[in-house]
């Protein structure tokens, strides 16, 4: 499938046209977009994800900084169009360095260029992948009874079985997982298990959890890349099986789950493409620390502040999260997935996960 980029070009052309029209009418140019802050995150009942609300902010040439940002926007729009026409792509890092040739429009930092790329997504409702922009790293890894067909660099299609055709590290998820790059041909599994750490992913693979429990295991690699979240979303859409998220027991890991289930704040404009609202949190939980007598570390000041912040975060308003976060603040402890190794290397696959799956109503067939 060859992607048609004409609609993308039309949308970014509208941005330049808006600035040009303002200048023609002798008005101060500006671009308006939703305020990208937690205070402007609202739950979309139709999409069942968290999206930006009605609050707006402006990028205006009223100030010198605003004028520079609009100038950079014009250069970036032109750069994106050139890439699309030349069938090239660029990493976000490369774009930052390319701006060194943009004279007054060059970026002061990569964070500045990354944020502008996100602004363009918000304004156009396109995704970064539509702009031919990619991150430095690909997505993470997946293993299970799953067959995908990938478009190779030679523009030929190749089928890959994510058990039989890969090693212990699994199939590496590319940065672009849209249909023109990857087609999901078949999946024979009872659930998808998204795992935070590489160590736990490797433990599950070594113990054969994907085969013994008919699971597709996805390594999140910490805070998951957009391609990883999009890949999980596509798997769920293609095969209506439960999506379970298995992370460490700390506030930062809860946010990993939230980004998968509800969407992340910085990508709230495309939550419907990245988030999988049906996702369920499997563990670790503060209750697990007590119920399984797990080794722990003491919460830091930063951990405590983050947990208290999550109590008012719209993504953590269910009673489950309220109770677990309050319990964690009460006991003052956190724990890691690998803490389950206290009981042996097979404990996580022979005891912990089967018990958790039963609690969630997902029994082994």
C-alpha positions in Angstrom: 0.0 0.0 0.0 1.5 3.4 -1.1 0.5 6.3 1.1 -1.0 9.4 -0.5 0.6 12.4 1.0 -1.4 15.0 -0.9 -3.8 15.6 2.0 -0.8 16.2 4.3 0.7 18.7 2.0 -2.6 20.5 1.7 -2.9 20.8 5.5 0.6 22.2 6.0 0.1 24.6 3.1 -2.8 26.0 5.0 -0.5 27.1 7.8 1.7 29.0 5.4 -1.3 30.5 3.7 -2.7 31.7 7.0 0.6 33.6 7.9 0.8 35.0 4.3 -2.8 36.2 4.5 -2.2 38.0 7.8 0.8 39.8 6.3 -1.1 40.8 3.2 -3.8 42.3 5.4 -1.1 44.1 7.5 -2.1 42.1 10.6 0.3 40.5 13.1 0.6 36.8 12.1 -0.5 34.2 14.6 -1.3 30.5 14.7 -3.8 29.1 17.2 -3.7 25.7 18.8 -5.0 23.9 21.9 -3.2 24.6 25.2 -1.0 21.6 25.8 -1.2 21.2 29.5 -2.7 18.7 32.0 -5.3 21.4 33.0 -6.6 21.2 29.4 -7.0 17.4 29.3 -10.6 16.3 29.0 -12.2 12.9 28.7 -13.7 12.2 25.2 -16.8 10.0 25.8 -17.0 9.1 22.1 -13.4 8.0 21.7 -13.0 6.8 25.3 -9.6 8.5 25.6 -8.2 11.8 27.0 -8.0 14.7 24.6 -7.1 18.4 24.7 -10.0 20.6 25.8 -11.3 23.9 24.5 -8.5 26.2 25.9 -6.4 27.8 23.2 -3.0 29.4 23.0 -1.4 31.4 20.3 2.0 31.5 18.5 2.1 35.2 17.6 4.6 37.5 16.1 3.7 40.2 18.7 6.9 39.2 20.5 10.4 38.6 19.1 10.3 35.0 20.4 6.9 34.5 18.7 8.2 35.9 15.5 11.1 33.6 15.5 8.9 30.6 16.2 6.6 31.5 13.2 9.7 31.8 11.0 10.9 28.4 12.1 7.4 27.0 11.4 7.6 28.2 7.8 11.0 26.6 7.4 9.8 23.4 8.9 6.7 23.3 6.7 8.9 23.7 3.7 11.4 21.1 4.9 8.6 18.6 5.4 7.2 19.2 1.9 10.6 18.7 0.4 11.0 15.3 2.2 7.6 14.1 1.1 8.3 15.0 -2.5 11.8 13.4 -2.4 10.4 10.3 -0.6 13.0 10.9 2.2 12.6 10.8 5.9 14.5 12.5 8.8 15.0 11.9 12.4 14.0 14.6 14.8 17.7 15.0 15.6 18.6 15.4 12.0 16.0 18.1 11.6 17.4 20.0 14.5 20.9 20.0 12.9 19.5 20.8 9.5 18.0 24.0 11.0 21.6 25.2 11.4 21.3 26.2 7.7 18.1 28.2 8.3 20.0 31.4 9.4 17.7 33.3 11.9 15.3 30.4 12.0 17.7 27.8 13.5 16.6 26.2 16.7 18.2 26.9 20.0 17.7 23.3 21.2 16.3 20.0 20.0 13.5 20.3 22.6 12.4 23.4 20.7 12.3 21.6 17.4 10.5 18.6 18.9 7.8 20.8 20.4 7.3 22.6 17.1 6.9 19.2 15.3 4.2 18.4 17.9 2.6 21.7 17.3 2.3 21.0 13.6 0.6 17.7 14.5 -1.9 19.5 16.7 -2.7 22.1 14.1 -3.0 19.7 11.1 -4.4 16.6 13.0 -1.7 14.6 11.1 0.8 12.4 12.8 4.5 12.9 12.9 4.9 9.9 10.7 2.8 11.7 8.0 5.5 14.4 8.0 8.3 11.8 7.4 9.8 12.6 10.8 11.0 9.7 13.0 12.5 9.4 16.4 16.1 8.3 17.0 14.9 4.8 18.2 12.4 2.3 16.8 9.8 0.7 18.9 10.6 -2.1 21.3 10.2 -5.9 20.8 7.4 -8.4 20.4 7.2 -12.2 20.6 4.2 -14.5 20.2 2.1 -16.4 17.7 1.7 -13.4 15.5 2.4 -13.1 11.7 3.0 -9.7 10.2 3.9 -8.7 6.7 6.4 -5.9 6.5 7.4 -3.7 3.5 11.2 -4.1 3.2 13.6 -1.4 2.2 13.6 -3.0 -1.3 9.8 -2.3 -1.5 8.9 -6.0 -1.3 6.7 -7.6 1.2 8.0 -10.2 3.7 6.0 -12.3 6.1 7.5 -12.7 9.6 6.2 -15.0 12.3 7.1 -13.5 15.6 8.0 -16.8 17.2 9.4 -19.1 14.4 11.2 -16.4 12.4 12.9 -14.5 15.2 15.4 -15.1 18.0 15.0 -14.7 21.7 14.9 -10.9 21.3 11.7 -11.1 19.3 10.6 -9.0 16.4 11.8 -5.4 16.5 8.9 -2.9 16.1 9.9 -0.2 13.5 9.1 3.5 14.0 6.4 3.3 11.4 3.7 0.7 12.0 1.0 2.1 9.7 -0.6 -0.2 7.1 1.6 1.0 4.3 4.6 -0.4 6.3 3.1 -3.3 8.3 0.1 -5.5 7.8 -1.1 -7.8 10.6 -1.9 -11.0 8.9 -2.8 -13.3 11.8 -2.6 -13.7 15.6 -3.5 -16.7 17.6 -3.3 -15.6 21.3 -5.6 -15.2 24.3 -4.2 -11.9 25.4 -1.5 -9.2 24.8 0.9 -8.7 27.7 2.8 -5.4 27.6 5.9 -5.5 29.9 7.8 -2.5 31.1 11.3 -3.8 31.5 13.7 -5.7 29.2 14.7 -8.0 32.0 11.2 -9.2 32.6 10.5 -9.5 28.9 13.6 -11.8 28.6 12.5 -13.8 31.7 9.0 -14.4 30.2 10.6 -15.4 26.8 13.1 -17.8 28.4 10.4 -19.4 30.5 8.3 -19.9 27.4 5.3 -17.8 28.7 4.2 -16.8 25.2 3.7 -20.5 24.2 2.5 -22.0 27.5 -0.1 -19.2 28.0 -0.9 -18.3 24.4 0.3 -14.7 24.9 1.7 -12.0 22.6 4.4 -10.3 24.8 5.3 -6.7 23.9 8.4 -5.1 25.5 7.5 -1.4 26.3 11.2 -0.4 27.0 10.2 1.9 29.8 8.0 4.8 28.6 6.8 3.3 25.4 7.6 4.8 22.0 4.7 6.0 19.9 5.2 3.2 17.5 4.9 0.7 20.3 1.6 2.2 21.6 0.3 2.3 18.0 1.3 -1.3 17.4 -0.6 -2.4 20.5 -3.6 -0.4 19.4 -3.5 -2.0 16.0 -3.2 -5.5 17.5 -6.2 -4.8 19.7 -8.3 -3.6 16.7 -7.3 -6.6 14.6 -7.8 -9.2 17.3 -10.3 -8.4 20.1 -8.3 -9.9 23.0 -7.4 -8.3 26.4 -4.5 -6.0 26.6 -2.7 -6.3 30.0 0.0 -4.0 31.3 2.7 -5.3 33.6 5.0 -2.7 35.1 7.0 -1.8 38.2 5.2 -0.5 41.3 6.0 3.2 41.2 4.3 6.4 40.0 6.4 6.6 36.8 5.3 3.1 35.8 1.6 4.0 36.5 2.1 6.8 33.9 3.4 4.2 31.5 0.1 2.4 31.8 -1.9 5.6 31.5 -0.1 6.5 28.3 -1.2 3.1 26.8 -4.7 3.2 28.1 -5.7 6.8 28.1 -3.0 8.7 26.2 -0.1 10.8 27.2 -0.4 14.6 27.8 2.1 15.6 25.1 0.3 13.4 22.5 -3.3 14.0 23.6 -4.1 15.4 20.2 -3.7 11.9 18.7 -4.8 9.7 21.6 -7.4 8.0 19.5 -4.6 6.6 17.3 -2.2 5.7 20.1 -4.3 4.8 23.2 -6.0 1.4 23.9 -8.8 2.3 26.3 -9.6 -1.4 27.0 -6.2 -2.0 28.5 -6.1 -3.4 32.1 -3.4 -2.9 34.7 -2.1 -6.3 35.8 0.6 -5.2 38.3 2.8 -4.7 40.2 0.5 -2.9 42.7 1.1 -1.6 46.2 -1.3 -4.4 47.3 1.1 -6.9 45.8 3.9 -5.5 47.9 2.0 -6.6 51.0 0.3 -9.7 49.6 3.5 -11.2 48.1 5.8 -9.8 50.8 8.1 -8.3 48.1 11.5 -6.6 48.5 11.0 -2.8 48.4 12.8 0.6 48.2 11.7 3.7 50.1 9.7 6.3 48.2 11.7 9.4 47.3 10.4 12.9 47.7 10.0 12.9 43.9 8.0 9.7 44.1 5.7 11.1 46.8 5.2 14.3 44.8 4.3 12.3 41.7 1.9 10.0 43.5 0.1 13.0 45.0 -0.1 14.6 41.6 -1.6 11.4 40.2 -4.4 11.6 42.8 -5.7 14.7 40.9 -4.7 13.5 37.4 -7.8 12.9 35.4 -6.4 9.6 34.1 -6.3 8.1 37.7 -9.7 8.9 39.0 -11.0 5.3 39.2 -11.4 3.9 42.7 -8.8 1.2 41.9 -6.1 3.8 41.3 -7.2 6.1 44.2 -7.0 3.2 46.7 -3.7 1.8 45.4 -2.0 5.2 45.3 -3.2 6.1 48.8 -2.0 2.7 50.1 1.4 3.3 48.5 1.7 6.7 50.2 0.7 5.1 53.5 3.4 2.3 53.3 6.0 4.6 51.8 7.4 1.8 49.6 7.9 0.9 45.9 9.0 -2.3 44.2 10.2 -3.6 40.8 9.0 -6.5 38.6 12.3 -8.3 39.3 11.5 -8.4 43.0 9.4 -11.4 42.3 12.6 -13.3 41.7 12.8 -13.5 45.5 10.9 -16.7 45.2 12.9 -18.1 42.2 13.2 -17.5 38.5 10.0 -19.4 37.6 7.8 -17.8 40.2 6.6 -15.0 38.0 5.4 -17.4 35.3 4.3 -20.3 37.5 2.6 -18.4 40.3 2.3 -14.6 40.1 1.1 -14.1 36.5 -1.4 -17.1 36.6 -2.9 -15.7 39.9 -3.2 -12.3 38.4 -4.7 -13.6 35.2 -7.3 -15.5 37.3 -8.1 -12.3 39.2 -8.7 -10.5 35.9 -10.9 -13.3 34.7 -8.5 -14.6 32.1 -7.9 -18.2 32.7 -5.5 -20.5 30.8 -7.3 -22.5 28.1 
